[in-house]
Amino acid sequence: MTPQQRIRLARRHAGLSQAALGAAVGVQRSAVGHWESAQSKFPSVAHLRELALVTGVQFEWLATGRGKMSLSLDTAMDSVAAAEALLIDDPLELRLILAFREAPTRAKAPLVEVVEQMAELRTGRPARSVAGGGKRTTT
């Protein structure tokens, strides 16, 4: 999850509009919109601190993505189920994603390369590259 997505999720979890969050933090609504957009500047540490306080999330999670957001158990369970139900229909794909997420960081790239090689052998087509994701290219 990107920093921009965490800011948006924190704001929505707190039930705030961009304008309301901006007012609470001491910035214009447009600044919040910029913080939530995919190609924007990251807020200052002071603003991140205020965002965390106002939205009731952990600063470390908001700033780095590490740790827990501090959702209630019911909300967290609903969020996970909704994401998995909407994004992953295939039980095998879900197993693959969960295994990847639980793998140590240094093992993730080799895992992806093994799966890509297996898919290439099976289909005879090179794997498609995802921006920033590796060396493979689309042919």
DRENDO-1510 file (C-alpha; in Angstrom, 1 decimal, always signed):
<recs>
REC; n; res; u; v; w
REC; 1; MET; +0.0; +0.0; +0.0 .
REC; 2; THR; +1.4; +3.4; -1.0 .
REC; 3; PRO; +1.7; +6.3; +1.5 .
REC; 4; GLN; -1.1; +8.1; -0.5 .
REC; 5; GLN; -3.4; +5.1; -0.1 .
REC; 6; ARG; -2.7; +5.0; +3.7 .
REC; 7; ILE; -3.5; +8.6; +4.0 .
REC; 8; ARG; -6.8; +8.1; +2.1 .
REC; 9; LEU; -7.6; +5.0; +4.1 .
REC; 10; ALA; -6.9; +6.8; +7.4 .
REC; 11; ARG; -9.1; +9.7; +6.4 .
REC; 12; ARG; -12.0; +7.5; +5.4 .
REC; 13; HIS; -11.7; +5.4; +8.5 .
REC; 14; ALA; -12.0; +8.6; +10.5 .
REC; 15; GLY; -15.1; +9.5; +8.5 .
REC; 16; LEU; -13.6; +12.8; +7.3 .
REC; 17; SER; -13.9; +14.6; +4.0 .
REC; 18; GLN; -10.7; +16.0; +2.5 .
REC; 19; ALA; -11.9; +19.5; +3.6 .
REC; 20; ALA; -12.6; +18.4; +7.2 .
REC; 21; LEU; -9.2; +16.7; +7.5 .
REC; 22; GLY; -7.5; +19.7; +6.0 .
REC; 23; ALA; -9.2; +22.0; +8.5 .
REC; 24; ALA; -8.2; +19.7; +11.4 .
REC; 25; VAL; -4.6; +19.5; +10.3 .
REC; 26; GLY; -4.4; +23.2; +9.4 .
REC; 27; VAL; -4.1; +23.0; +5.6 .
REC; 28; GLN; -6.3; +23.6; +2.6 .
REC; 29; ARG; -8.5; +20.7; +1.2 .
REC; 30; SER; -6.3; +20.8; -1.9 .
REC; 31; ALA; -3.2; +19.9; +0.2 .
REC; 32; VAL; -5.0; +16.7; +1.4 .
REC; 33; GLY; -6.0; +16.0; -2.2 .
REC; 34; HIS; -2.4; +16.3; -3.3 .
REC; 35; TRP; -1.2; +14.0; -0.4 .
REC; 36; GLU; -3.7; +11.4; -1.6 .
REC; 37; SER; -2.9; +11.6; -5.3 .
REC; 38; ALA; -0.6; +9.0; -6.8 .
REC; 39; GLN; +2.0; +11.5; -8.1 .
REC; 40; SER; +2.3; +14.0; -5.3 .
REC; 41; LYS; +4.7; +15.1; -2.6 .
REC; 42; PHE; +4.6; +13.4; +0.7 .
REC; 43; PRO; +3.4; +15.5; +3.7 .
REC; 44; SER; +5.9; +16.9; +6.2 .
REC; 45; VAL; +6.6; +14.9; +9.4 .
REC; 46; ALA; +4.7; +17.6; +11.3 .
REC; 47; HIS; +1.7; +17.1; +9.0 .
REC; 48; LEU; +1.9; +13.3; +9.2 .
REC; 49; ARG; +1.9; +13.6; +13.0 .
REC; 50; GLU; -1.3; +15.7; +12.9 .
REC; 51; LEU; -2.8; +13.3; +10.3 .
REC; 52; ALA; -2.2; +10.4; +12.6 .
REC; 53; LEU; -3.6; +12.2; +15.6 .
REC; 54; VAL; -6.7; +13.4; +13.9 .
REC; 55; THR; -7.5; +10.1; +12.2 .
REC; 56; GLY; -6.6; +7.9; +15.2 .
REC; 57; VAL; -4.1; +5.7; +13.4 .
REC; 58; GLN; -0.5; +4.8; +14.4 .
REC; 59; PHE; +2.1; +7.3; +13.1 .
REC; 60; GLU; +4.5; +4.5; +12.1 .
REC; 61; TRP; +1.9; +2.8; +10.0 .
REC; 62; LEU; +0.9; +6.0; +8.3 .
REC; 63; ALA; +4.5; +7.0; +7.6 .
REC; 64; THR; +6.0; +3.7; +6.7 .
REC; 65; GLY; +3.3; +1.1; +6.4 .
REC; 66; ARG; +4.8; -1.0; +9.2 .
REC; 67; GLY; +2.8; -2.1; +12.2 .
REC; 68; LYS; -0.9; -1.9; +12.5 .
REC; 69; MET; -3.3; +0.8; +11.5 .
REC; 70; SER; -5.3; +0.3; +14.7 .
REC; 71; LEU; -8.6; -0.6; +13.1 .
REC; 72; SER; -11.2; -2.2; +15.4 .
REC; 73; LEU; -11.3; -6.0; +15.0 .
REC; 74; ASP; -14.7; -5.9; +13.2 .
REC; 75; THR; -13.6; -3.2; +10.7 .
REC; 76; ALA; -10.3; -5.0; +10.1 .
REC; 77; MET; -12.0; -8.3; +9.4 .
REC; 78; ASP; -14.6; -6.7; +7.1 .
REC; 79; SER; -11.8; -4.9; +5.2 .
REC; 80; VAL; -9.8; -8.1; +4.6 .
REC; 81; ALA; -12.8; -10.1; +3.5 .
REC; 82; ALA; -14.0; -7.4; +1.1 .
REC; 83; ALA; -10.6; -7.0; -0.5 .
REC; 84; GLU; -10.1; -10.7; -0.9 .
REC; 85; ALA; -13.6; -11.2; -2.2 .
REC; 86; LEU; -13.3; -8.4; -4.8 .
REC; 87; LEU; -9.8; -8.9; -5.9 .
REC; 88; ILE; -9.1; -12.6; -5.7 .
REC; 89; ASP; -11.7; -15.1; -6.8 .
REC; 90; ASP; -9.5; -18.1; -7.3 .
REC; 91; PRO; -8.5; -20.0; -4.1 .
REC; 92; LEU; -5.2; -21.0; -5.6 .
REC; 93; GLU; -4.4; -17.4; -6.4 .
REC; 94; LEU; -5.3; -16.4; -2.9 .
REC; 95; ARG; -2.9; -19.1; -1.5 .
REC; 96; LEU; -0.1; -17.8; -3.8 .
REC; 97; ILE; -0.7; -14.2; -2.7 .
REC; 98; LEU; -0.8; -15.1; +1.0 .
REC; 99; ALA; +2.4; -17.2; +0.7 .
REC; 100; PHE; +4.1; -14.3; -1.1 .
REC; 101; ARG; +3.1; -11.9; +1.6 .
REC; 102; GLU; +4.4; -14.1; +4.4 .
REC; 103; ALA; +7.8; -14.8; +2.6 .
REC; 104; PRO; +10.9; -12.9; +3.8 .
REC; 105; THR; +11.6; -9.8; +1.8 .
REC; 106; ARG; +14.8; -11.2; +0.2 .
REC; 107; ALA; +12.8; -14.3; -1.0 .
REC; 108; LYS; +10.1; -12.4; -2.8 .
REC; 109; ALA; +11.9; -11.6; -6.1 .
REC; 110; PRO; +13.2; -15.2; -6.5 .
REC; 111; LEU; +9.7; -16.5; -5.9 .
REC; 112; VAL; +8.2; -14.2; -8.6 .
REC; 113; GLU; +11.0; -15.3; -11.0 .
REC; 114; VAL; +10.2; -19.0; -10.4 .
REC; 115; VAL; +6.5; -18.5; -11.0 .
REC; 116; GLU; +7.3; -16.5; -14.2 .
REC; 117; GLN; +9.6; -19.2; -15.5 .
REC; 118; MET; +7.0; -21.9; -14.8 .
REC; 119; ALA; +4.3; -19.9; -16.6 .
REC; 120; GLU; +6.7; -19.3; -19.5 .
REC; 121; LEU; +7.4; -23.0; -19.8 .
REC; 122; ARG; +3.8; -23.9; -19.6 .
REC; 123; THR; +2.5; -21.3; -22.0 .
REC; 124; GLY; +5.5; -20.7; -24.3 .
REC; 125; ARG; +5.1; -17.0; -23.8 .
REC; 126; PRO; +7.3; -14.7; -21.8 .
REC; 127; ALA; +5.9; -13.2; -18.7 .
REC; 128; ARG; +4.6; -9.6; -18.8 .
REC; 129; SER; +6.6; -7.0; -16.9 .
REC; 130; VAL; +5.0; -4.8; -14.4 .
REC; 131; ALA; +6.4; -1.2; -14.1 .
REC; 132; GLY; +9.2; -1.3; -11.6 .
REC; 133; GLY; +8.8; -5.0; -11.0 .
REC; 134; GLY; +11.7; -6.6; -12.7 .
REC; 135; LYS; +13.8; -7.2; -15.8 .
REC; 136; ARG; +11.2; -9.0; -18.0 .
REC; 137; THR; +9.6; -7.2; -20.9 .
REC; 138; THR; +6.4; -7.6; -22.9 .
REC; 139; THR; +6.8; -9.0; -26.4 .
</recs>
